[in-house]
Amino acid sequence: RLDGNPSAGFAWSRTTPIDDNMTGTPLLRAREGEWEFPRGGSAPGAPGVCVFEYQVVRPGIVTLNYTYARPWEESQARTIAFTLWARE
């Protein structure tokens, strides 16, 4: 869950692993890039939370990198990385 404001044109996206199927990682995608808003907070300009959910399918280590940016701008507003250790 990553905080953001899609009404300002920004979006979170996973930049690595690049493969949409996450081949070679211990994860499967469940949900990616879906926005949720607090109760009553879906008015224009309201901040929200961008949801990324995965299912662990086997033991392993993977680093997930995300970028928060506007698609039409070259610069990135924010980047974040998470390293996950999945075990049995």
Residue frames as a rotation matrix with the C-alpha (Angstrom) as fourth column:
ARG 1
0.591 0.806 0.000 0.00
0.806 -0.591 0.000 0.00
0.000 0.000 -1.000 0.00
LEU 2
-0.579 -0.815 0.018 1.65
0.811 -0.572 0.123 3.18
-0.090 0.086 0.992 -1.24
ASP 3
0.168 0.640 -0.750 0.23
0.513 -0.706 -0.487 6.65
-0.841 -0.303 -0.447 -0.57
GLY 4
-0.828 -0.450 0.336 -0.38
0.522 -0.400 0.753 8.92
-0.204 0.799 0.566 -3.52
ASN 5
-0.106 0.785 -0.610 -2.72
-0.075 -0.618 -0.783 11.22
-0.992 -0.037 0.124 -5.38
PRO 6
-0.418 -0.075 0.905 -3.86
0.774 0.493 0.398 9.97
-0.476 0.867 -0.148 -8.79
SER 7
0.667 0.738 0.100 -5.90
0.687 -0.557 -0.468 13.11
-0.290 0.381 -0.878 -9.48
ALA 8
0.521 -0.578 -0.628 -2.60
-0.374 -0.816 0.441 15.02
-0.767 0.005 -0.642 -9.80
GLY 9
0.718 -0.174 -0.674 -1.59
-0.653 0.168 -0.738 12.68
0.242 0.970 0.007 -12.62
PHE 10
-0.366 -0.899 0.239 0.80
-0.927 0.330 -0.180 10.59
0.083 -0.288 -0.954 -10.54
ALA 11
0.795 0.545 -0.265 0.72
-0.514 0.838 0.181 6.80
0.321 -0.008 0.947 -10.49
TRP 12
0.038 -0.738 0.674 2.71
-0.742 0.431 0.514 4.07
-0.670 -0.520 -0.530 -8.79
SER 13
0.795 0.169 -0.582 4.12
-0.532 0.655 -0.537 1.35
0.291 0.736 0.611 -11.02
ARG 14
0.638 -0.606 0.475 6.35
0.039 0.642 0.766 -1.64
-0.769 -0.470 0.433 -10.44
THR 15
0.567 -0.502 -0.653 9.58
-0.820 -0.419 -0.390 -1.18
-0.078 0.757 -0.649 -12.38
THR 16
-0.410 -0.622 -0.667 11.31
-0.603 0.733 -0.314 -4.46
0.685 0.274 -0.676 -11.45
PRO 17
-0.568 -0.464 0.680 10.94
0.336 0.624 0.706 -7.31
-0.751 0.629 -0.199 -11.93
ILE 18
-0.721 0.213 -0.660 9.97
-0.608 -0.650 0.456 -6.21
-0.332 0.730 0.598 -15.42
ASP 19
-0.873 0.357 -0.333 8.17
0.057 0.752 0.656 -9.42
0.484 0.554 -0.677 -16.38
ASP 20
-0.250 0.871 0.422 4.42
-0.838 -0.413 0.356 -9.02
0.485 -0.264 0.834 -15.72
ASN 21
0.605 0.479 -0.636 4.20
-0.191 0.863 0.468 -12.71
0.773 -0.162 0.614 -14.81
MET 22
0.473 -0.519 0.712 7.09
-0.881 -0.252 0.401 -12.27
-0.029 -0.817 -0.576 -12.33
THR 23
0.866 -0.190 -0.463 8.82
-0.008 0.920 -0.392 -15.32
0.500 0.343 0.795 -13.81
GLY 24
-0.024 -0.948 -0.317 11.66
0.379 0.285 -0.880 -16.60
0.925 -0.141 0.353 -11.65
THR 25
-0.582 -0.106 0.807 10.38
-0.616 -0.591 -0.521 -14.93
0.532 -0.800 0.278 -8.48
PRO 26
-0.934 0.244 -0.263 8.64
0.350 0.778 -0.522 -16.58
0.077 -0.580 -0.811 -5.53
LEU 27
-0.554 0.731 -0.398 5.56
-0.080 -0.523 -0.849 -14.40
-0.829 -0.439 0.348 -6.13
LEU 28
-0.498 0.536 0.681 2.44
0.846 0.127 0.519 -14.28
0.192 0.835 -0.517 -8.28
ARG 29
-0.938 0.223 0.265 0.58
-0.224 -0.974 0.028 -11.03
0.264 -0.033 0.964 -8.87
ALA 30
-0.465 0.863 -0.198 -2.77
0.840 0.360 -0.405 -10.75
-0.278 -0.355 -0.893 -7.14
ARG 31
0.781 0.621 0.075 -3.47
0.617 -0.746 -0.252 -7.00
-0.101 0.243 -0.965 -7.51
GLU 32
-0.375 -0.918 -0.128 -1.28
0.864 -0.397 0.309 -4.23
-0.334 0.005 0.942 -8.85
GLY 33
-0.960 -0.205 0.189 -1.84
0.263 -0.890 0.372 -0.51
0.092 0.407 0.909 -9.13
GLU 34
-0.049 0.995 0.084 -5.44
0.678 -0.028 0.734 -0.41
0.733 0.092 -0.674 -7.89
TRP 35
-0.777 -0.207 0.595 -6.36
-0.161 -0.848 -0.505 2.78
0.609 -0.488 0.625 -6.05
GLU 36
-0.003 0.755 -0.655 -8.37
0.893 0.297 0.338 2.77
0.450 -0.584 -0.675 -2.83
PHE 37
-0.454 -0.064 0.889 -9.68
-0.114 -0.985 -0.129 5.87
0.884 -0.160 0.440 -1.12
PRO 38
-0.976 0.129 -0.176 -10.63
0.193 0.135 -0.972 6.41
-0.102 -0.982 -0.157 2.52
ARG 39
-0.209 0.978 0.007 -14.31
0.969 0.208 -0.132 6.44
-0.131 -0.021 -0.991 3.24
GLY 40
0.735 0.612 -0.291 -15.76
0.545 -0.789 -0.284 9.58
-0.404 0.050 -0.913 1.69
GLY 41
0.163 -0.789 -0.593 -12.40
-0.082 -0.609 0.789 10.54
-0.983 -0.080 -0.164 0.24
SER 42
-0.193 -0.243 0.951 -12.94
0.820 0.493 0.292 9.80
-0.539 0.836 0.104 -3.45
ALA 43
0.817 0.466 -0.340 -13.65
0.253 -0.819 -0.515 13.46
-0.518 0.335 -0.787 -4.33
PRO 44
0.677 -0.594 0.435 -11.41
0.441 -0.146 -0.886 15.06
0.589 0.791 0.163 -6.97
GLY 45
0.199 -0.732 0.652 -8.04
-0.509 -0.646 -0.569 15.91
0.838 -0.218 -0.501 -5.44
ALA 46
0.766 0.146 0.627 -8.37
-0.637 0.304 0.708 13.40
-0.087 -0.941 0.326 -2.62
PRO 47
-0.368 -0.924 -0.107 -5.29
-0.921 0.378 -0.091 11.34
0.124 0.065 -0.990 -1.74
GLY 48
0.782 0.611 -0.122 -5.50
-0.596 0.791 0.136 7.57
0.180 -0.034 0.983 -1.83
VAL 49
0.007 -0.730 0.683 -3.57
-0.600 0.543 0.587 4.36
-0.800 -0.414 -0.434 -1.47
CYS 50
0.257 -0.027 -0.966 -2.24
-0.904 0.348 -0.250 2.38
0.343 0.937 0.065 -4.43
VAL 51
0.495 0.075 0.865 -2.46
-0.611 0.739 0.285 -1.35
-0.618 -0.670 0.412 -3.67
PHE 52
-0.027 -0.547 -0.837 0.03
-0.803 0.511 -0.308 -4.02
0.595 0.664 -0.452 -4.73
GLU 53
0.363 0.189 0.913 -0.68
-0.763 0.623 0.174 -7.58
-0.535 -0.759 0.370 -3.52
TYR 54
-0.173 -0.516 -0.839 1.20
-0.821 0.546 -0.167 -10.78
0.544 0.659 -0.518 -4.26
GLN 55
0.892 0.387 0.233 0.85
-0.452 0.784 0.426 -14.44
-0.018 -0.485 0.874 -3.43
VAL 56
-0.182 -0.961 0.209 3.92
-0.932 0.237 0.274 -16.37
-0.313 -0.145 -0.939 -2.25
VAL 57
0.756 0.491 -0.432 4.18
-0.633 0.716 -0.294 -19.59
0.165 0.496 0.853 -4.31
ARG 58
0.663 -0.604 -0.443 7.62
0.542 0.795 -0.273 -20.87
0.517 -0.060 0.854 -3.29
PRO 59
0.601 -0.524 -0.604 10.60
0.490 -0.355 0.796 -19.96
-0.631 -0.775 0.044 -1.11
GLY 60
0.052 -0.671 0.740 12.99
0.953 -0.188 -0.237 -17.33
0.298 0.717 0.630 -2.43
ILE 61
-0.179 -0.209 -0.961 14.14
0.523 -0.848 0.087 -13.71
-0.833 -0.487 0.261 -2.37
VAL 62
0.002 0.189 0.982 12.92
0.950 -0.307 0.057 -10.92
0.312 0.933 -0.180 -4.63
THR 63
-0.655 -0.167 -0.737 13.40
0.406 -0.900 -0.157 -7.15
-0.637 -0.402 0.658 -4.70
LEU 64
0.194 0.798 0.570 10.42
0.981 -0.173 -0.091 -5.14
0.026 0.577 -0.817 -5.91
ASN 65
-0.805 -0.466 -0.368 11.04
0.450 -0.883 0.134 -1.59
-0.387 -0.058 0.920 -7.14
TYR 66
0.255 0.942 0.218 8.31
0.952 -0.206 -0.225 0.99
-0.168 0.265 -0.950 -7.61
THR 67
-0.880 -0.445 0.163 8.21
0.472 -0.858 0.202 4.47
0.050 0.255 0.966 -9.15
TYR 68
0.186 0.889 -0.419 5.74
0.774 -0.395 -0.495 7.25
-0.606 -0.232 -0.761 -8.44
ALA 69
-0.804 -0.530 -0.271 5.62
0.202 -0.671 0.713 9.53
-0.560 0.519 0.646 -11.47
ARG 70
0.353 0.803 -0.480 3.56
-0.383 -0.345 -0.857 11.23
-0.854 0.486 0.186 -14.12
PRO 71
0.393 -0.187 0.901 3.76
0.613 0.783 -0.105 9.24
-0.685 0.594 0.422 -17.38
TRP 72
0.821 -0.007 0.571 4.42
0.500 -0.473 -0.726 12.34
0.275 0.881 -0.385 -19.49
GLU 73
0.761 -0.600 0.246 7.34
-0.646 -0.734 0.208 13.61
0.056 -0.318 -0.947 -17.37
GLU 74
0.312 -0.743 -0.593 10.87
-0.178 0.567 -0.804 12.24
0.933 0.356 0.044 -17.55
SER 75
-0.648 -0.612 0.453 11.72
-0.529 -0.066 -0.846 12.76
0.548 -0.788 -0.281 -13.90
GLN 76
-0.110 0.552 -0.826 10.45
0.511 0.745 0.429 10.48
0.852 -0.375 -0.364 -11.16
ALA 77
0.357 0.318 0.878 8.81
-0.515 -0.718 0.469 11.98
0.779 -0.620 -0.093 -8.11
ARG 78
0.194 -0.239 0.951 9.65
-0.927 0.274 0.258 9.03
-0.322 -0.932 -0.169 -5.85
THR 79
0.074 -0.147 -0.986 11.11
-0.449 0.878 -0.164 5.56
0.890 0.455 -0.001 -5.94
ILE 80
0.184 0.001 0.983 10.96
-0.952 0.250 0.178 2.83
-0.245 -0.968 0.047 -3.33
ALA 81
-0.185 -0.304 -0.934 12.27
-0.535 0.829 -0.164 -0.72
0.824 0.470 -0.317 -3.09
PHE 82
0.447 0.331 0.831 11.25
-0.864 0.399 0.305 -3.69
-0.231 -0.855 0.465 -0.97
THR 83
-0.521 -0.560 -0.644 13.23
-0.627 0.763 -0.157 -6.91
0.579 0.322 -0.749 -0.59
LEU 84
0.461 0.772 0.437 11.07
-0.887 0.386 0.254 -9.87
0.028 -0.505 0.863 0.37
TRP 85
-0.790 -0.606 -0.095 12.26
-0.589 0.792 -0.160 -13.19
0.173 -0.070 -0.982 1.75
ALA 86
0.365 0.926 -0.099 9.62
-0.884 0.378 0.276 -15.87
0.292 -0.013 0.956 1.24
ARG 87
-0.793 -0.604 0.085 10.02
-0.598 0.742 -0.304 -19.11
0.120 -0.292 -0.949 3.14
GLU 88
-0.474 0.608 -0.637 8.02
0.095 0.754 0.649 -22.26
0.875 0.247 -0.416 3.57
